[in-house]
């Protein structure tokens, strides 16, 4: 009986004991820390890293903006693009009077021509009007070389097979004469003749504004060719 008691006592000496507050201690005798502050360093590290990342994200755009502003300030202004020749090169034109004949006109043609000349435009496309040496009441000139308008000339004669061209309701006959194209109205009571220098391509493109003025001031009449009939 005494041996069993001693054996039990020996087990009590060698086995695990409870802590004074009733919490069992681990077998190695090292107790787990109950202090929550033991885990704080890891939390603080995460907080610090998050704050640093946020600061970097805020600072990066500001740094880039400062760099762009500095580059813009230090970079010399680029020279302005040179204007295209078409925008700066104006047609050089003489302002000297253009020599033109002024034959005497009968009363009716003279009246019609004065009405026409008073309404002609001051420029035809990029050709500015120039003075003439004679008959400003029946003659006009534009540009250099001069495109001329003569009112009250003789009616043109041409083969019936020749083409005629209608521009803004005015019918024109076209003939080449040396270094110019001569356009003559064939459907008006008083003939109007326009001389277009060869330097100006597509002569019919130069008479639309003249045609509009003719319609407003010169009545139709005469033996109108069939090609002009509307």
C-alpha positions as CSV (number, residue, x, y, z in Angstrom):
1,X,0.0,0.0,0.0
2,X,2.8,2.4,0.8
3,X,4.5,1.7,-2.6
4,X,1.4,2.7,-4.5
5,X,1.1,6.0,-2.7
6,X,4.7,6.8,-3.4
7,X,4.3,6.0,-7.1
8,X,1.3,8.3,-7.3
9,X,3.2,11.0,-5.6
10,X,6.1,10.5,-8.1
11,X,3.7,10.9,-11.0
12,X,2.5,14.1,-9.5
13,X,6.0,15.4,-9.2
14,X,6.9,14.6,-12.9
15,X,3.6,15.5,-14.7
16,X,2.3,18.9,-15.8
17,X,1.0,21.3,-13.2
18,X,-1.8,23.8,-13.6
19,X,-0.9,27.5,-13.3
20,X,-2.0,29.3,-10.3
21,X,-5.0,30.8,-12.2
22,X,-6.1,27.5,-13.4
23,X,-4.7,27.9,-17.0
24,X,-2.8,24.8,-18.1
25,X,0.8,25.5,-19.0
26,X,2.4,23.9,-22.1
27,X,4.5,20.9,-21.6
28,X,7.7,22.8,-22.4
29,X,7.0,25.2,-19.6
30,X,6.9,28.3,-21.9
31,X,3.5,30.0,-21.7
32,X,1.9,31.8,-24.7
33,X,1.8,35.6,-24.3
34,X,-1.6,36.9,-23.7
35,X,-0.4,40.6,-24.5
36,X,-2.2,41.8,-27.7
37,X,0.7,44.3,-28.1
38,X,2.9,41.4,-29.2
39,X,1.3,41.4,-32.6
40,X,1.4,45.2,-33.0
41,X,4.7,45.5,-35.0
42,X,3.3,43.6,-38.0
43,X,0.2,45.9,-38.1
44,X,2.3,49.0,-37.8
45,X,4.4,47.9,-40.7
46,X,1.4,47.4,-42.9
47,X,0.0,50.8,-42.0
48,X,3.4,52.5,-42.7
49,X,3.7,50.8,-46.1
50,X,0.1,51.8,-47.1
51,X,0.8,55.4,-46.1
52,X,4.1,55.4,-48.1
53,X,2.3,53.9,-51.2
54,X,-0.4,56.5,-51.0
55,X,2.1,59.3,-50.7
56,X,4.0,58.0,-53.7
57,X,0.8,57.8,-55.8
58,X,0.0,61.4,-54.9
59,X,3.5,62.7,-55.4
60,X,4.1,61.0,-58.8
61,X,1.6,63.1,-60.9
62,X,2.8,66.3,-59.2
63,X,6.4,65.3,-60.1
64,X,5.4,64.6,-63.7
65,X,3.5,67.9,-64.0
66,X,6.5,69.9,-62.7
67,X,8.8,68.1,-65.1
68,X,6.5,68.9,-68.1
69,X,6.2,72.5,-67.1
70,X,10.0,72.8,-66.7
71,X,10.5,71.1,-70.1
72,X,8.0,73.5,-71.7
73,X,9.7,76.5,-70.2
74,X,13.1,75.5,-71.3
75,X,12.2,74.4,-74.8
76,X,12.5,77.2,-77.3
77,X,9.3,78.2,-79.1
78,X,9.0,76.4,-82.4
79,X,9.1,78.7,-85.4
80,X,5.7,79.4,-87.0
81,X,5.0,77.4,-90.1
82,X,5.8,79.3,-93.2
83,X,2.6,80.2,-95.1
84,X,2.0,78.5,-98.3
85,X,2.9,80.3,-101.4
86,X,-0.7,80.4,-102.6
87,X,-1.7,82.3,-99.4
88,X,1.0,85.0,-99.8
89,X,1.7,85.2,-103.5
90,X,-0.7,87.7,-105.0
91,X,-0.9,88.2,-108.7
92,X,1.3,91.2,-109.7
93,X,-0.7,93.7,-111.7
94,X,0.0,96.9,-113.4
95,X,-2.2,99.9,-112.6
96,X,-1.3,101.7,-115.9
97,X,-4.2,102.5,-118.2
98,X,-4.9,99.8,-120.8
99,X,-5.0,101.0,-124.4
100,X,-8.4,100.5,-126.0
101,X,-10.2,101.9,-129.0
102,X,-13.5,103.8,-128.5
103,X,-15.5,103.9,-131.8
104,X,-18.4,106.2,-131.9
105,X,-21.7,104.5,-131.0
106,X,-25.3,105.2,-132.0
107,X,-27.6,106.6,-129.3
108,X,-29.2,103.3,-128.4
109,X,-26.0,101.2,-128.1
110,X,-24.3,104.0,-126.3
111,X,-27.1,104.1,-123.7
112,X,-27.0,100.3,-123.3
113,X,-23.2,100.3,-123.0
114,X,-23.2,103.0,-120.3
115,X,-25.7,100.9,-118.3
116,X,-23.5,97.8,-118.7
117,X,-20.2,99.6,-117.7
118,X,-21.8,101.2,-114.7
119,X,-22.7,97.8,-113.3
120,X,-19.6,95.8,-114.1
121,X,-17.8,94.4,-111.1
122,X,-14.7,96.1,-109.7
123,X,-12.7,92.8,-110.1
124,X,-13.1,89.6,-112.0
125,X,-11.9,86.7,-109.9
126,X,-8.4,87.9,-108.8
127,X,-8.1,90.6,-111.5
128,X,-8.5,94.1,-110.3
129,X,-10.1,96.7,-112.6
130,X,-7.7,99.1,-114.4
131,X,-8.3,102.4,-116.2
132,X,-8.5,102.5,-120.0
133,X,-7.1,105.1,-122.4
134,X,-10.4,105.8,-124.2
135,X,-14.1,105.2,-123.8
136,X,-14.6,104.3,-120.1
137,X,-18.4,104.4,-120.8
138,X,-18.0,101.5,-123.2
139,X,-14.7,99.8,-122.3
140,X,-13.3,98.1,-119.2
141,X,-10.0,96.3,-118.4
142,X,-8.9,93.9,-115.6
143,X,-5.6,92.5,-114.5
144,X,-2.2,92.2,-116.1
145,X,-2.0,91.0,-118.8
146,X,-5.3,92.8,-119.3
147,X,-8.6,91.1,-119.8
148,X,-10.8,93.6,-121.7
149,X,-14.5,94.2,-122.1
150,X,-15.7,96.2,-125.1
151,X,-19.3,97.1,-125.6
152,X,-21.0,98.1,-128.9
153,X,-18.8,96.3,-131.4
154,X,-20.0,94.7,-134.6
155,X,-21.9,91.5,-134.6
156,X,-19.6,88.5,-135.2
157,X,-19.9,86.3,-138.3
158,X,-19.0,82.7,-138.0
159,X,-19.9,79.3,-139.6
160,X,-23.2,77.8,-138.5
161,X,-21.2,74.7,-137.4
162,X,-19.2,76.6,-134.8
163,X,-20.1,75.9,-131.2
164,X,-21.6,78.5,-129.0
165,X,-21.5,78.4,-125.2
166,X,-24.1,79.6,-122.7
167,X,-22.7,81.0,-119.4
168,X,-25.1,82.4,-116.9
169,X,-27.9,82.8,-119.5
170,X,-25.6,84.6,-122.0
171,X,-24.6,82.9,-125.3
172,X,-21.0,83.3,-126.3
173,X,-19.1,82.6,-129.5
174,X,-15.4,81.6,-128.9
175,X,-12.6,82.4,-131.3
176,X,-8.8,82.1,-130.9
177,X,-6.9,85.2,-132.1
178,X,-3.1,85.1,-131.6
179,X,-2.3,85.3,-127.9
180,X,-5.8,85.7,-126.7
181,X,-9.3,84.2,-126.9
182,X,-12.1,86.4,-128.0
183,X,-15.6,85.8,-126.6
184,X,-18.5,87.6,-128.2
185,X,-22.1,87.7,-127.2
186,X,-24.5,86.4,-130.0
187,X,-27.9,86.8,-128.3
188,X,-27.9,90.5,-127.3
189,X,-29.2,93.6,-129.1
190,X,-25.8,95.2,-128.5
191,X,-22.7,93.1,-128.9
192,X,-20.2,92.7,-126.1
193,X,-16.7,91.4,-126.7
194,X,-14.3,90.0,-124.1
195,X,-10.6,89.4,-124.8
196,X,-9.0,86.8,-122.5
197,X,-5.2,86.5,-122.7
198,X,-3.8,83.0,-123.1
199,X,-2.2,83.4,-119.8
200,X,-5.6,82.8,-118.2
201,X,-6.6,79.2,-118.7
202,X,-10.2,78.2,-119.5
203,X,-11.5,81.5,-120.9
204,X,-15.1,80.7,-120.3
205,X,-14.4,80.6,-116.6
206,X,-13.7,84.4,-116.7
207,X,-17.1,85.5,-117.9
208,X,-19.7,84.4,-115.4
209,X,-19.8,87.7,-113.5
210,X,-19.8,89.6,-116.8
211,X,-22.6,87.5,-118.0
212,X,-24.7,88.2,-115.0
213,X,-24.2,92.0,-115.5
214,X,-25.1,91.6,-119.2
215,X,-28.4,89.9,-118.3
216,X,-29.2,92.7,-115.9
217,X,-28.4,95.6,-118.4
218,X,-28.4,94.4,-122.0
219,X,-31.6,93.1,-123.6
220,X,-31.6,90.0,-125.7
221,X,-32.1,90.3,-129.4
222,X,-30.7,89.8,-132.9
223,X,-30.5,86.5,-134.8
224,X,-29.8,84.1,-132.0
225,X,-28.0,80.9,-133.1
226,X,-29.9,77.6,-132.7
227,X,-27.4,76.5,-130.2
228,X,-28.4,79.3,-127.9
229,X,-32.1,78.6,-128.0
230,X,-33.5,77.7,-124.5
